[in-house]
Every structure is written in C-alpha cells, then in structure tokens.
Amino acid sequence: MKKAIVLISIVMAGLLAGCSVIERFQQAEAQYLETRVSDLVEEMTTVEPPAEEEPKEAEPTVVEEVVETPEVTEEATVEPTEEPEVEQAPAPTEEAEPEPEPTVESDDPAIYLGDPDWVDEMDKPEYWPVGSDTYTTASFENGTMKFVAVNDIPGWRIASTNELGKAYIEATVKMGAACSETDSYGIVFRVPKNSGYNRGYFFGVTCDGRYNLRMWDGLSGETGKSITLKYYTASDLINKGKNQVNRLGVMTVGDRLLLYVNGEYVNEIVDATYDLGFFGMFVNSDKTKDLTVYVDQVRYWLDAEPK
C-alpha cells in the first residue's frame, strides 16, 4: 500500500511539470523501479529469516512386549516336623534289687501283727460245740455261727484250740434283727484248764454302744462270783443297734489286758487273776428274748505285743 501511494505521487508530479507523458512515464517507471529495488533490498535486509526449527527428536515408539507369565502350580507346603528324639539307651548296669514294699503304719493289731496264727471263717463247726444247752443254742448257717441266748443268764461256747497266754484274739460279730440297751455279746478268754469252763474274763459290747470287762469265777460259792473290772462305758467306736457288725479284740500280755473295738484301742486293765487259758464266745440276753448274734470270723496271733 505504501509503494502504490509513492508511484501515484510521482505520476502526478510529472503531469504538473508539463513533461510529455512518455518521458514522464519513463522517468516515473525508472524511478519506481529504482525505488522498488531499493525497497526490496531494504526488506530483504530487515526481514529476519525464519528461525530454523531444530529437528525434533522422534519420540521412541514404545512397543509393549507381552511377556507370558508362566503358570505357577501351587505345591503343597510340607511343614517341617520335629524329628523324634532318640533316647540313648542307658549303659547296662548291675540289676538293682527291688525295693521292699512300704510298711503300712497302723495301730490295728490285725494289720501290724501280720498273718494270724489261727483263723476260723466259721463255715463249719470244726472247733465249736453245736446244739442246745440250758443257756444257749449254736448252729452254723451261711458261713456264720448262729448263737442264740435262750434265757437271761449269760451263756458261752469255748473253741477247741490250745491254751493261750500272750496273744491277740479277735472276733467279728453281727447283732441280730432285735436288741435293746444292755443286750450284749463278746469274747471270753483265759478260761483256766480243768475249771469246767467256769472261770475267765468276759469282754463285751452292748446294743446301745457300750463296752465292759468283768471277771467270772463260777466255782466261788454256791452261785459263783462276778467282779466288774471295767463298768459299762460308751464308745463312738462301737456300731450300736440291731444288724450292726463289730470287730472285738483282746490282747493279753502278762497281767495287761488291752481292749480293742474295730481295730482301735479303747482301754487297758491290769489283772493277774488268770494268766493262761482257752477262749470262746458268749451272748447275754438282758432285755430281748432269744437274742441272736452271728459270729462271722475268729482268729488269733501268738506272742502279740501292743504298739
């Protein structure tokens, strides 16, 4: 636009100066060309060449490589186990002798005295007289001696064994189906030889749970003589009442007479009237008619000593 205005100005100036059209035109053309050339040169020198763009680095093409993941097969995990310890066998040693069994500590003579020297399980009348007399009847049934009082006077039966001096005698007896108060039974012991079994000591227990010890001399006077050495004494060791079982024991050591109920010591009496003799069982019906007891077992130990 600027160049066109310059050209028109030149033409107009020629016309006004009165030059011929051709001359003015030629001059104007030459001047235009010169001016145009000058302008082109100026444009070429002023126009900054476009900056060459730095070649861009080609972005690398990422090729996704497909990596096949191998299938993992789960294997059973075996947990480590502890190896059993192998015990080393002990070195052979001399064979040790077996240790003795511990001794049972007991005050029951039937335990600490060991095996008895004589036992009668009362299965048959091997050592006892049976039948009836004025005071009692005796028979054997069901492994016991059935002993019945037929009146209110004590009666007894003596076992056919040797005479005993230092010994422990024990009898297991069951009361019958009826009893009362001073109805009693027990052991008669140290019955002297050649006395007609009419002397000795009587240790008994009553239906109401008492024990006593008396000495009997049936050869004294017209009716005999009874001396009480231990009057009726209650004891919790006695199983009292009907159908009850008690285990009575007497230990005779010189003039010492030691009394036991169910394996427990209850008393000791000192008397030297009779120092040797036979033994047996007695029953006394003081309140109940036909008082009945059952003697289940009788035994003794020789040379016994109290603990």
Protein Blocks (a to p, Z undefined) as FASTA:
>chain_A
ZZmmmmmmmmmmmmmnopafklmmmmmmmmmmmmmmmmmmmmmmmmccdddddddddddd
dddddddddddddddddddddddddddddddddddddddddddddfbfklmnopafbdce
hlacfkbcedjdfkbccddeehiacdddfbfbdcdddddddddfbdcddddddddfbdch
jbccdddehiaehklopaccdddddfkopacdddddfkgojnopaddfbdcdddfkbcgd
ehiacddddddehjaccddeehiafbdcddfkbgcdcdddddddfkbghiacddfbdcdd
ehiacZZ
